[in-house]
């Protein structure tokens, strides 16, 4: 009757639906996925078993071809009666059949020996068998709540997660892998929370991302990547090879030495630690993304203090992008503390100069290290860019104003410069440099001035116009920094006669010598007469002593021919004793073969005697 009430064309459709429902049973979810089987390939057993939570157990075996008969699966614990398991069958993608047994939860026990057995239903012969324990066949899913955030330093990303099994928090190892991919830059607004980049879906059924899991913010490690101050979008890059795998027991890690301005994909997986529980590595989590901070040097971002109270940050940007907005944030980090997500402050005193020059000035409240983040928002749908400068100390980033030249005087061919220090508090810790050049020449001569000096004297070339400048830099034990800008140039004229004092003293002797040389060449006879009068000739020793030397030679020959026994050798040296009061002359002793001279007899050898005066000798009078 119901069929008769249906419209005329519906009967064939209804019959087809009924037939299909009878021939197509409900498809049950796979108890063993191809991923599970791939992870268990390293296990060399005929029957493979695994547990996802240590409160469940699944065993399976594969057959390449259809079995000729039915199989029965039995399991039992020690001293228990074997229990039959209802086996389900799955078709393998590579061909063949997979037989699966899912244990009832009440039959899953830890730290107890379990026996499993597969029997051929027709012959009752054993096909496969194995002994195992549930606590050593762990196949644990990836961690949950994976997040990646900036670690507060260039090239660092902090990754954290939660254990997949809260009941076993300290029984797992974790492996982290990361790789660089094509950069997709996003700027960060501290007033907003970002849940991720919609262009790169990162959600996964294997973990639950938090709101900051892939946030683009200082607290989440997402600072933009791009092409520096030019504002051009970086060319897409192909996925880069895996950089590194890290195995650890903690639920967090800080990835270091990452490339600046690059987007990274990060994955984590789990494995029992092998102490209380054991098993194999589980599947990788879905990737979460994080971008390392872009280098501040790409846009010349530099911060310094001119007065030890305020901080001035300067950077350059493409003048063509005049509609882009720039926001600078700073954070004071006490010693030993890291970057905190809730401590960023906006710099309000921003200004824009010519040729794309930007600056912003703020006053920190304490003497802590200061970190700076610049956020650039660009128009026309271009991705925003962010740049980070590592924390710095105020007293180590001093950039004073230029010194003030107060005096420039020229005297005696020298320029005397006097200046005032740019910051009196640093007067004793400032080094100075002075440079000067003649006329409009671009070649400057730079002189290093002693520390804490307030003046310098320069030697000038007369008759030229000079320009001079001075700059300062703190190099003390506490305060350090960079060279200041050069002071305003001072121009002075060196008069032509101012520099002739020192040159005249040098050129006068040279002029006299040149004049004398000219007279000698012009009047040689006159010069010869003057020379004879001023420098008489030296007498010829050969002529003056020739007769003397000739007579002396003859006398020597006569003495040589005299027989030795007849020759009287006079004493050529007489030693005179000391004072008369101390010594008296001894009586002369007769010499054998030589009579003593008579008193009053003239001596014939006095001319050949010599006298040696002994120290302390005094002439003696007659006895």
C-alpha positions as CSV (number, residue, x, y, z in Angstrom):
1,X,0.0,0.0,0.0
2,X,2.9,2.4,0.8
3,X,4.5,1.6,-2.5
4,X,1.3,2.4,-4.3
5,X,1.2,5.8,-2.7
6,X,4.7,6.8,-4.1
7,X,5.0,8.9,-7.2
8,X,5.3,7.1,-10.4
9,X,9.1,7.4,-11.0
10,X,10.4,6.8,-7.5
11,X,10.0,3.0,-7.4
12,X,13.2,2.1,-9.3
13,X,15.2,4.6,-7.2
14,X,14.0,3.1,-4.0
15,X,14.8,-0.4,-5.0
16,X,18.4,0.6,-6.0
17,X,19.0,2.3,-2.6
18,X,17.8,-0.8,-0.8
19,X,20.0,-3.1,-2.7
20,X,23.1,-0.9,-2.2
21,X,22.5,-0.8,1.5
22,X,22.3,-4.5,1.7
23,X,25.6,-5.1,-0.3
24,X,27.7,-2.2,1.2
25,X,28.5,-2.8,4.8
26,X,29.5,0.1,7.0
27,X,33.3,0.9,6.6
28,X,34.9,0.8,10.0
29,X,37.9,3.0,10.7
30,X,41.3,1.4,10.3
31,X,42.7,0.0,13.5
32,X,46.2,0.0,12.0
33,X,47.1,2.7,9.6
34,X,49.9,2.5,7.0
35,X,51.8,5.0,9.1
36,X,51.6,2.7,12.1
37,X,52.9,-0.2,10.1
38,X,55.8,1.9,8.7
39,X,56.8,3.0,12.2
40,X,57.0,-0.6,13.3
41,X,59.1,-1.8,10.4
42,X,62.2,-1.9,12.5
43,X,60.6,-4.5,14.8
44,X,61.5,-8.0,13.6
45,X,58.5,-10.0,14.7
46,X,55.8,-11.9,12.8
47,X,53.1,-10.5,15.1
48,X,53.4,-6.8,15.6
49,X,51.9,-5.2,18.6
50,X,51.7,-1.6,19.9
51,X,50.0,0.5,22.5
52,X,49.1,4.2,22.0
53,X,48.5,5.0,25.7
54,X,49.7,1.9,27.7
55,X,46.0,1.3,28.4
56,X,45.2,-0.2,25.0
57,X,46.9,-2.9,22.9
58,X,46.6,-3.8,19.2
59,X,48.3,-6.7,17.4
60,X,48.3,-7.6,13.7
61,X,50.0,-9.7,11.1
62,X,50.2,-9.5,7.4
63,X,49.7,-12.2,4.7
64,X,50.8,-11.7,1.2
65,X,48.1,-13.9,-0.3
66,X,44.7,-15.1,0.7
67,X,45.0,-17.8,3.3
68,X,43.7,-21.2,2.4
69,X,41.7,-21.3,5.5
70,X,40.6,-19.4,8.6
71,X,42.9,-18.4,11.4
72,X,42.3,-18.1,15.2
73,X,44.1,-15.6,17.4
74,X,44.6,-16.4,21.1
75,X,46.2,-14.5,24.0
76,X,46.8,-15.2,27.6
77,X,48.9,-13.9,30.6
78,X,50.9,-16.2,32.7
79,X,48.8,-18.8,34.6
80,X,45.6,-17.6,32.7
81,X,43.4,-19.4,30.3
82,X,43.8,-18.5,26.6
83,X,41.3,-16.1,25.2
84,X,40.2,-15.9,21.6
85,X,40.2,-12.5,19.9
86,X,37.8,-11.4,17.3
87,X,40.1,-10.7,14.3
88,X,39.2,-8.0,11.7
89,X,40.7,-7.9,8.3
90,X,42.0,-5.0,6.3
91,X,43.2,-4.7,2.7
92,X,46.7,-3.5,2.3
93,X,47.6,-0.8,-0.2
94,X,50.6,-2.8,-1.4
95,X,48.4,-5.9,-1.8
96,X,47.7,-8.7,0.6
97,X,45.7,-8.9,3.8
98,X,46.2,-7.5,7.3
99,X,44.6,-9.3,10.3
100,X,44.1,-7.1,13.4
101,X,43.2,-7.9,17.0
102,X,42.2,-5.0,19.2
103,X,42.4,-6.1,22.9
104,X,39.6,-5.2,25.3
105,X,40.7,-2.6,27.8
106,X,40.1,-5.0,30.7
107,X,42.6,-7.4,29.2
108,X,45.5,-4.9,29.0
109,X,48.0,-5.2,31.9
110,X,51.3,-3.5,32.4
111,X,54.5,-5.3,33.5
112,X,53.1,-8.8,32.9
113,X,54.2,-11.3,30.4
114,X,51.7,-11.7,27.6
115,X,51.5,-14.7,25.1
116,X,49.9,-14.3,21.7
117,X,49.3,-17.2,19.2
118,X,47.9,-17.6,15.7
119,X,46.5,-21.1,14.8
120,X,45.4,-22.4,11.5
121,X,41.7,-23.2,11.9
122,X,41.8,-26.2,9.6
123,X,44.9,-28.0,10.8
124,X,45.2,-26.5,14.3
125,X,48.9,-25.8,13.5
126,X,50.7,-22.8,14.9
127,X,51.3,-20.1,12.3
128,X,52.8,-17.3,14.5
129,X,53.5,-16.8,18.1
130,X,55.2,-14.2,20.4
131,X,55.8,-13.2,24.0
132,X,55.7,-9.5,25.0
133,X,54.8,-7.0,27.6
134,X,52.4,-4.0,27.0
135,X,54.8,-1.6,28.6
136,X,57.6,-2.2,26.0
137,X,55.5,-1.7,22.8
138,X,54.7,2.0,23.1
139,X,53.8,3.8,19.9
140,X,52.9,7.2,21.4
141,X,51.4,10.1,19.4
142,X,53.1,13.5,19.1
143,X,53.1,16.1,21.9
144,X,50.2,18.5,22.2
145,X,50.0,22.3,22.6
146,X,53.2,22.8,20.6
147,X,54.2,26.5,20.4
148,X,57.1,28.4,19.0
149,X,58.0,31.8,20.2
150,X,61.0,34.2,20.0
151,X,63.6,33.5,22.7
152,X,64.5,37.2,23.0
153,X,67.8,37.1,21.0
154,X,68.7,37.2,17.4
155,X,68.7,33.8,15.8
156,X,66.8,32.0,18.6
157,X,63.4,30.4,18.8
158,X,61.8,28.9,22.0
159,X,59.7,25.8,21.3
160,X,57.5,24.2,24.0
161,X,54.9,21.4,24.2
162,X,53.0,19.2,26.6
163,X,53.3,15.5,27.0
164,X,50.8,13.5,25.1
165,X,50.0,11.3,28.1
166,X,49.6,13.4,31.3
167,X,49.6,10.2,33.4
168,X,53.2,9.5,32.4
169,X,54.8,13.0,32.3
170,X,58.4,11.9,32.9
171,X,58.7,8.7,30.8
172,X,59.3,10.1,27.3
173,X,62.0,11.3,25.0
174,X,61.2,14.0,22.5
175,X,62.8,14.7,19.1
176,X,62.6,18.1,17.5
177,X,63.4,18.8,13.9
178,X,63.2,22.1,12.0
179,X,63.8,23.3,8.5
180,X,63.9,26.7,6.8
181,X,61.2,27.4,4.2
182,X,60.0,30.2,2.0
183,X,59.7,33.3,4.1
184,X,56.2,34.7,4.7
185,X,56.6,37.8,6.8
186,X,54.1,39.3,9.2
187,X,54.5,42.3,11.4
188,X,53.6,42.2,15.1
189,X,51.2,44.5,16.9
190,X,51.8,44.2,20.7
191,X,48.1,45.1,21.3
192,X,46.9,42.1,19.4
193,X,47.2,38.3,19.6
194,X,47.7,36.4,16.4
195,X,46.5,32.8,16.0
196,X,48.7,32.1,13.0
197,X,49.3,32.8,9.4
198,X,46.1,32.0,7.4
199,X,48.2,31.4,4.3
200,X,49.9,28.4,6.0
201,X,47.4,26.2,7.8
202,X,49.2,24.7,10.8
203,X,46.3,22.9,12.6
204,X,46.4,19.2,13.1
205,X,44.4,16.5,14.7
206,X,47.5,15.2,16.5
207,X,48.0,18.3,18.7
208,X,46.1,21.3,19.9
209,X,47.8,24.6,19.0
210,X,47.5,27.4,21.5
211,X,46.8,31.0,20.6
212,X,50.4,31.8,20.6
213,X,51.6,28.6,18.9
214,X,52.4,30.4,15.6
215,X,51.9,34.0,16.7
216,X,53.7,36.7,14.9
217,X,54.9,38.7,17.9
218,X,58.0,39.2,20.1
219,X,56.5,36.8,22.7
220,X,56.0,34.2,20.0
221,X,59.1,34.6,18.0
222,X,57.5,35.9,14.9
223,X,59.4,38.8,13.5
224,X,59.3,39.6,9.8
225,X,61.6,38.5,7.1
226,X,62.2,40.6,4.0
227,X,64.6,42.6,2.0
228,X,65.8,45.2,4.4
229,X,65.4,48.9,4.0
230,X,64.5,48.7,0.4
231,X,61.1,47.3,1.3
232,X,61.2,44.7,-1.5
233,X,59.7,41.3,-1.0
234,X,62.2,38.6,-0.8
235,X,62.2,36.1,-3.6
236,X,60.4,32.8,-2.7
237,X,62.7,30.0,-1.7
238,X,62.3,26.3,-2.1
239,X,62.2,24.3,1.1
240,X,65.6,23.9,2.5
241,X,67.1,20.6,3.7
242,X,66.7,19.6,7.3
243,X,69.0,21.5,9.6
244,X,69.1,19.5,12.7
245,X,67.4,16.9,14.9
246,X,67.5,17.3,18.7
247,X,66.7,14.6,21.2
248,X,65.9,15.7,24.8
249,X,63.9,14.9,27.9
250,X,62.5,18.3,28.6
251,X,59.3,19.7,27.2
252,X,61.0,22.8,25.7
253,X,64.1,23.7,23.8
254,X,65.7,26.9,22.5
255,X,66.8,26.6,18.9
256,X,69.9,28.7,18.4
257,X,72.1,29.9,15.5
258,X,69.2,30.3,13.2
259,X,69.4,32.5,10.1
260,X,67.9,36.0,10.6
261,X,64.7,36.8,8.8
262,X,63.9,33.2,7.8
263,X,60.7,31.3,8.4
264,X,61.1,27.8,10.0
265,X,58.8,24.8,10.3
266,X,59.2,22.9,13.5
267,X,58.0,19.4,14.4
268,X,58.1,17.2,17.5
269,X,57.6,13.5,18.1
270,X,57.6,11.2,21.2
271,X,59.2,7.9,22.3
272,X,59.3,6.1,25.6
273,X,62.6,6.7,27.3
274,X,63.5,3.0,27.6
275,X,63.8,3.1,31.4
276,X,60.3,2.4,32.7
277,X,58.5,2.2,29.4
278,X,59.9,1.4,25.9
279,X,58.8,1.4,22.4
280,X,59.5,3.1,19.0
281,X,59.4,6.7,17.8
282,X,55.8,7.9,17.1
283,X,54.6,10.0,14.2
284,X,55.8,13.6,13.7
285,X,53.5,16.4,14.8
286,X,52.0,18.8,12.3
287,X,54.5,21.6,11.7
288,X,54.3,24.9,13.6
289,X,55.9,28.0,12.1
290,X,58.2,30.6,13.5
291,X,60.2,33.4,12.0
292,X,63.6,34.5,13.4
293,X,64.1,38.2,13.9
294,X,65.4,40.1,10.9
295,X,68.8,41.7,11.4
296,X,68.7,45.4,12.5
297,X,71.8,46.0,10.4
298,X,69.8,45.6,7.2
299,X,68.2,49.0,7.7
300,X,71.0,50.5,9.8
301,X,68.9,50.4,13.0
302,X,71.2,51.8,15.7
303,X,70.5,53.2,19.2
304,X,72.7,55.3,21.3
305,X,72.5,57.9,24.1
306,X,73.8,61.5,23.6
307,X,73.4,62.6,27.2
308,X,73.3,59.4,29.4
309,X,69.6,59.9,29.9
310,X,67.8,59.6,26.6
311,X,68.1,56.9,23.9
312,X,67.9,57.9,20.3
313,X,67.3,55.2,17.6
314,X,67.9,55.9,13.9
315,X,67.3,53.8,10.8
316,X,66.9,54.2,7.1
317,X,64.1,53.2,4.8
318,X,63.3,53.4,1.1
319,X,62.1,56.9,0.4
320,X,59.7,55.6,-2.3
321,X,57.7,53.9,0.4
322,X,56.6,57.1,2.0
323,X,53.2,55.6,3.0
324,X,54.6,52.9,5.2
325,X,54.2,53.3,9.0
326,X,57.0,52.7,11.4
327,X,56.6,51.8,15.1
328,X,59.4,51.3,17.5
329,X,59.1,49.3,20.8
330,X,61.6,49.0,23.6
331,X,61.9,46.8,26.7
332,X,64.2,47.1,29.7
333,X,65.5,43.7,30.7
334,X,67.2,43.4,34.1
335,X,70.5,41.5,34.3
336,X,69.8,37.8,34.0
337,X,66.2,38.2,32.8
338,X,64.9,37.5,29.4
339,X,62.5,39.3,27.1
340,X,58.9,39.4,28.6
341,X,55.9,39.6,26.3
342,X,54.1,42.0,28.5
343,X,56.8,44.5,29.0
344,X,57.1,46.2,25.5
345,X,56.6,49.9,25.5
346,X,56.0,52.1,22.5
347,X,58.4,54.9,21.5
348,X,56.3,58.0,21.1
349,X,58.8,60.7,20.0
350,X,59.2,59.6,16.3
351,X,60.3,61.8,13.5
352,X,61.0,61.4,9.8
353,X,63.9,63.2,8.0
354,X,65.0,63.5,4.5
355,X,66.0,60.7,2.2
356,X,64.2,58.1,4.2
357,X,65.9,58.8,7.6
358,X,63.8,57.9,10.6
359,X,64.4,58.3,14.3
360,X,62.7,57.9,17.6
361,X,63.7,59.1,21.1
362,X,62.7,57.7,24.5
363,X,63.9,57.8,28.1
364,X,64.5,54.5,29.9
365,X,63.5,54.3,33.6
366,X,66.4,52.4,35.0
367,X,69.9,51.2,34.3
368,X,68.9,47.8,32.8
369,X,69.8,46.5,29.3
370,X,67.5,47.8,26.6
371,X,66.1,45.7,23.7
372,X,64.5,47.4,20.6
373,X,62.0,46.0,18.1
374,X,61.0,48.0,15.0
375,X,57.7,47.1,13.3
376,X,57.1,48.3,9.7
377,X,53.6,48.1,8.1
378,X,53.6,48.5,4.3
379,X,50.7,49.4,2.1
380,X,49.1,47.6,-0.9
381,X,48.9,44.3,0.9
382,X,52.7,43.9,1.2
383,X,53.8,41.8,4.2
384,X,55.0,43.7,7.2
385,X,58.6,43.6,8.4
386,X,60.1,43.6,11.9
387,X,63.6,44.2,13.0
388,X,65.2,43.4,16.3
389,X,68.3,44.8,18.0
390,X,70.0,42.8,20.7
391,X,69.8,44.3,24.3
392,X,72.5,46.9,25.0
393,X,73.6,48.9,28.0
394,X,73.1,52.6,28.1
395,X,76.7,53.4,29.3
396,X,78.1,51.2,26.5
397,X,76.2,53.0,23.7
398,X,77.3,56.6,24.1
399,X,77.3,58.8,21.0
400,X,77.8,62.4,22.1
401,X,77.3,65.6,20.1
402,X,80.3,67.0,18.3
403,X,82.8,69.1,20.4
404,X,82.5,72.8,20.2
405,X,85.5,74.7,18.7
406,X,85.9,77.9,20.7
407,X,89.3,79.2,19.4
408,X,91.3,78.9,16.2
409,X,94.4,81.2,16.1
410,X,97.4,81.3,13.7
411,X,100.8,82.5,14.9
412,X,104.4,81.8,13.7
413,X,103.1,79.4,11.1
414,X,101.1,77.3,13.6
415,X,97.4,76.8,14.1
416,X,96.2,76.6,17.7
417,X,92.8,75.0,18.3
418,X,90.8,75.0,21.5
419,X,87.5,73.2,22.1
420,X,85.0,72.3,24.8
421,X,84.0,68.6,25.6
422,X,80.5,67.7,24.4
423,X,79.6,66.2,27.8
424,X,81.4,67.6,30.8
425,X,80.5,64.4,32.8
426,X,82.7,62.4,30.3
427,X,85.5,65.1,29.9
428,X,88.2,62.8,31.4
429,X,87.2,59.8,29.4
430,X,87.0,61.3,25.9
431,X,89.5,60.7,23.1
432,X,89.7,63.3,20.3
433,X,90.7,63.4,16.7
434,X,91.5,66.5,14.7
435,X,91.5,66.6,10.9
436,X,92.5,69.5,8.6
437,X,93.1,70.1,4.9
438,X,94.3,72.9,2.7
439,X,91.8,74.7,0.6
440,X,89.0,72.6,-0.8
441,X,91.0,69.4,-1.0
442,X,89.1,66.3,0.0
443,X,92.3,64.7,1.4
444,X,92.1,65.2,5.2
445,X,95.0,64.7,7.5
446,X,93.8,63.1,10.8
447,X,95.7,63.4,14.1
448,X,95.0,61.5,17.3
449,X,94.9,63.8,20.3
450,X,95.8,62.6,23.8
451,X,92.9,61.7,26.0
452,X,91.0,64.5,27.9
453,X,92.9,67.2,25.9
454,X,91.1,70.4,25.1
455,X,93.5,71.8,22.4
456,X,96.0,71.0,19.7
457,X,98.7,72.9,17.8
458,X,99.1,72.2,14.0
459,X,102.0,73.2,11.7
460,X,100.8,74.9,8.6
461,X,102.2,75.8,5.2
462,X,102.3,79.5,4.7
463,X,100.1,81.2,2.2
464,X,97.3,78.6,2.2
465,X,93.7,78.5,3.6
466,X,93.0,75.7,6.0
467,X,89.9,74.0,7.3
468,X,89.9,72.0,10.6
469,X,87.4,69.9,12.5
470,X,87.4,67.8,15.7
471,X,85.4,64.9,17.0
472,X,85.2,62.9,20.3
473,X,84.6,59.3,21.5
474,X,84.3,57.9,25.1
475,X,86.8,55.2,25.9
476,X,86.8,55.2,29.6
477,X,86.6,52.2,32.0
478,X,82.8,52.5,32.2
479,X,81.6,54.7,29.4
480,X,82.2,53.6,25.8
481,X,80.7,54.4,22.5
482,X,81.3,55.5,18.9
483,X,82.9,58.6,17.3
484,X,80.7,61.6,17.3
485,X,80.1,63.6,14.2
486,X,82.8,66.1,13.1
487,X,82.3,69.6,14.4
488,X,81.5,72.5,12.2
489,X,84.7,73.3,10.1
490,X,86.7,76.3,11.1
491,X,88.6,78.1,8.2
492,X,91.8,80.0,8.8
493,X,94.4,81.7,6.6
494,X,98.2,81.1,7.1
495,X,99.8,84.5,6.1
496,X,102.9,84.3,3.8
497,X,105.3,85.7,6.3
498,X,104.1,83.8,9.2
499,X,105.9,80.7,8.3
500,X,109.4,82.1,7.5
501,X,110.9,81.9,11.0
502,X,111.6,78.2,11.0
503,X,112.5,77.9,7.2
504,X,115.0,80.9,7.3
505,X,117.1,79.2,10.0
506,X,117.3,76.2,7.7
507,X,117.9,78.0,4.4
508,X,120.5,80.6,5.6
509,X,123.5,78.1,5.9
510,X,122.6,76.6,2.5
511,X,122.6,80.1,0.9
512,X,126.1,81.0,2.3
513,X,127.5,77.7,1.1
514,X,126.1,78.4,-2.4
515,X,127.6,81.9,-2.5
516,X,131.1,80.6,-1.6
517,X,130.9,77.9,-4.2
518,X,129.9,80.6,-6.8
519,X,132.9,82.8,-5.9
520,X,135.3,79.9,-6.2
521,X,134.1,79.2,-9.7
522,X,134.1,82.9,-10.8
523,X,137.5,84.0,-9.2
524,X,139.7,80.9,-8.8
525,X,143.0,82.9,-8.2
526,X,141.5,85.1,-5.6
527,X,140.0,82.1,-3.8
528,X,143.4,80.4,-3.9
529,X,145.1,83.4,-2.2
530,X,142.5,83.7,0.5
531,X,142.8,80.0,1.1
532,X,146.6,80.3,1.5
533,X,146.1,83.0,4.1
534,X,143.3,81.3,6.0
535,X,144.7,77.8,5.8
536,X,148.5,77.8,5.4
537,X,150.1,74.6,4.0
538,X,151.3,71.9,6.3
539,X,155.2,71.6,6.3
540,X,156.7,68.6,4.6
541,X,157.9,66.2,7.3
542,X,160.2,64.3,5.0
543,X,162.2,67.5,4.2
544,X,162.2,68.8,7.8
545,X,163.3,65.6,9.4
546,X,165.3,64.1,6.6
547,X,168.9,65.1,8.0
548,X,167.9,64.2,11.5
549,X,166.7,60.8,10.6
550,X,169.9,60.3,8.4
551,X,172.3,61.2,11.4
552,X,170.4,59.1,13.8
553,X,170.8,56.1,11.5
554,X,174.5,56.5,11.4
555,X,174.8,56.8,15.1
556,X,172.8,53.6,15.5
557,X,175.1,51.7,13.2
558,X,178.2,52.8,15.2
559,X,176.6,51.6,18.5
560,X,175.8,48.3,16.9
561,X,179.4,47.7,15.8
562,X,180.8,48.4,19.3
563,X,181.8,45.1,21.1
564,X,179.5,44.0,23.8
565,X,182.1,43.8,26.5
566,X,183.2,47.4,25.9
567,X,179.8,49.0,25.5
568,X,178.5,50.9,28.5
569,X,174.7,50.7,28.6
570,X,173.5,53.8,30.4
571,X,170.3,53.6,32.4
572,X,167.5,55.0,30.3
573,X,165.0,55.0,33.1
574,X,165.5,56.3,36.7
575,X,162.8,55.8,39.2
576,X,162.7,58.7,41.7
577,X,161.4,57.6,45.2
578,X,158.8,59.4,47.3
579,X,159.4,62.4,49.7
580,X,162.7,62.8,51.4
581,X,161.1,62.5,54.8
582,X,160.0,59.0,54.1
583,X,163.0,57.5,52.2
584,X,166.7,58.3,51.7
585,X,168.5,57.3,48.6
586,X,170.5,54.1,49.0
587,X,174.3,54.2,48.4
588,X,175.2,53.0,44.9
589,X,176.7,49.6,44.7
590,X,179.8,49.0,42.6
591,X,179.2,47.1,39.5
592,X,181.7,44.4,38.5
593,X,183.7,45.5,35.6
594,X,182.3,49.0,35.7
595,X,184.1,51.7,37.9
596,X,181.9,54.2,39.7
597,X,182.0,57.7,38.3
598,X,184.2,60.1,40.3
599,X,182.7,63.0,42.1
600,X,182.6,66.1,40.0
601,X,183.4,64.1,36.9
602,X,181.2,65.0,34.0
603,X,178.6,62.5,32.8
604,X,178.6,61.5,29.2
605,X,175.1,59.8,29.1
606,X,172.8,62.3,30.7
607,X,171.2,63.0,27.3
608,X,170.1,59.4,27.1
609,X,168.6,59.2,30.5
610,X,164.9,59.4,31.2
611,X,163.0,60.1,34.4
612,X,159.7,58.6,35.7
613,X,158.1,60.7,38.3
614,X,156.4,58.5,41.0
615,X,153.2,59.8,42.5
616,X,154.0,61.8,45.6
617,X,157.5,62.7,44.6
618,X,158.9,66.0,45.8
619,X,162.1,67.7,44.7
620,X,164.9,67.4,47.3
621,X,167.4,70.0,48.1
622,X,171.1,69.6,48.5
623,X,172.1,67.5,51.5
